[in-house]
Amino acid sequence: MLPALLITTAALTVLALLNLTFTMGVVRRLREHSEALAGVAPQTRNLADIGRRVGDFTATTVNGALFTRDDLTERTIVAFFMPGCAGCEQRLPEFVSRMTDAPHTNAVAVVTGHPDDSAEMISRLTPVVDVVTPDDAAGMATAFEARRFPNFYVIDRDGTILDSDSNLPALTDSILSTAN
């Protein structure tokens, strides 16, 4: 009976060590995967948006001006941001910098969320672009069918989406380079 007990104990020990080794390998692999994802922005271009016309909307900017679909000009950039969104916080400085470097670019920023949470983001955007108040942001998000943040749209005069991406789209780069 003793040899059977020793063999069973040895087999269970080997099995437990194999299970532990496998689990440690999975954890290491998950950690590597998480680190890789943290350093790389996902490909989030939404080709389904391109060519679609945005819905009607009426919004008020933080300066009190009304903004509607009829106010869109040729190649207007519309940027959607949300406080607490890591991607929004990451891309906000680049957007502000690009808009500062291209002051004649037609652009509007839409900041969603509670006004108290949005105040810091709005204060960073207001000097460089018109900013839609959080109270009207939901209506614009519905008109644009914006489901992810941040999202940048390039819109034509009639409200047709020319480009849409969670990163500043390539078309935006060409717009900004011609605006300078």
N, C-alpha and C positions, 0 to 999 in steps of 0.2 A: 504494500500500500504506500509506503514511503517513496519508492521510486516514481510511482504514478503522480503523487502529490508534487514532487520536485519537478517532474517533466511539465505538469500543468502550470506550475508557478513560473517556470522558465519561459514557457510558450506565451503566457499572459504578459510577462515582463517584456519580451521581445515585441509582442503586439502593441503594448502601450508605448514603447519607445518608437516604433514605426509610426504610430498615430501622432505622437508628439512631434516627430520630425516632419511629418506631412503638414500638420497644423502650423508649425513655425514657417515652413516654406510658403504656405498660403498667405500668412500674415505678412511676410517679407514681400511677396509679390503684390499684395494689395497696397502696401506702403509705397512701393515703386510706382505702381499705377496711379495712385493719388498724387504723388509728387509730379509725375509727368503731366497729369491733367491740370494741375495748379499752374504750371508754367506755360501751357499752350492754350490759346483761345480757341474755342470750338468753331468749326465751320458752320456758320448759321445764316448764310445767305438764303433768302427765301425767294426763289424764282417765281413762286405762285403769286406773289404780290405784284410783280412787274407787269405793267399794262392794265392793272385794275384801277378804276377811278375811286378815289376816296369818297365817303359819304358826306352829306352836308353837315356842317357844324357851325356853331357860333360860340366863340370863346372870348374871354376878357384877359388881356395881358396884365401883368402886375402894375403897369403904368396907367391902367384904366382904359386902354384902347380896345375896341372891338376887333376881333379877327375872325374872318369867315373863309370858306373855301374860295369865294370870289376874290379875296385879297392875295391869293397865291400868284406869284409872278413866275416868269420863266426860270426853271431850275431852282426852286426854293428847297432848302434843306430843312427838314422837320426832324428834330431829335427828341426822343422820349427817354426820360430818366426817372428813377424811383429811389428815394432815400433808403438806405439799408441794403441796397443791391450792390454786391461786390463788383460786378462788371461795370455798373454805372459809376461807382467811385473810381474805378481804374481808368475809364475812358473819358470822364469829365474833364480832367486837366488837358488832355490832348484836344478835345473839342473846343474848350475855351481858348487854348493857344492858337488853334487854326482859325477860329473866328476873329481873334485879336489880330492875327497876321493878315486877314482878308476882310477888312471892315466893310467892303461894299458887297459882300456876299449876302444874298437874301436867306435868312435863317430864322427859325423859331424853335425855341426849346419848350417842351411840355414836361412839367414836373408833377408826377402823381403823388398821392399820399396825403397824409394829414398836414395842414399848413404849418404846424409847429415843427414837425419832423422835416419839412421841406425847406425851411427858412435858410439854412446854411447853403444848400445847393442853389437855391434861387439867388442868393446874394452873390454867388460866384458867377452865375450866368447873366444876370441883369446888365452888367456893364458892357457886354459884348453882343447880346442878341435880345430880341423880344422874348419874354417868358410868359407862358400861359399859366394862370393861377391854378393851384391844385383843385379849386372848386370846379373848374371847367375841364380839367384834364381827362376825366372819365369820358366825357362826351367826345373829345378828340380821339381818345384811344379807341372808342367804339367806331368812329368814322373811319379811322385808319386800320381797324381790326388789329391793333397792336396787342400782341399776346405775350411778348417777351421784352425784357429790358436789359440793357439799353437797346434801342433800335433807332436807326437813322434811315430816313426816307429822302429821296430826291424826287420832287414833285414838279410836274409841268404846270403851265398856266391854267389848264382846264381841270387840274386835280388828278391827272393820271400819274401813277407811280412809275418813275423811270428806273429807280434802283432802290433796294431795301436790304439792309444788313445790320447785324448787331455790332459789327465793327464799322469804322468809317469806310463807306464803300469806295471802290476804285473810281467810280464816276464822280464822287465828291472830291477826290484828289484832283481830277482834271478841272472841275469847276473852280476849286480853290486856286489852282495854278493860273487859270485865266483871269481870275479876279484880282490878282496881285499886279 
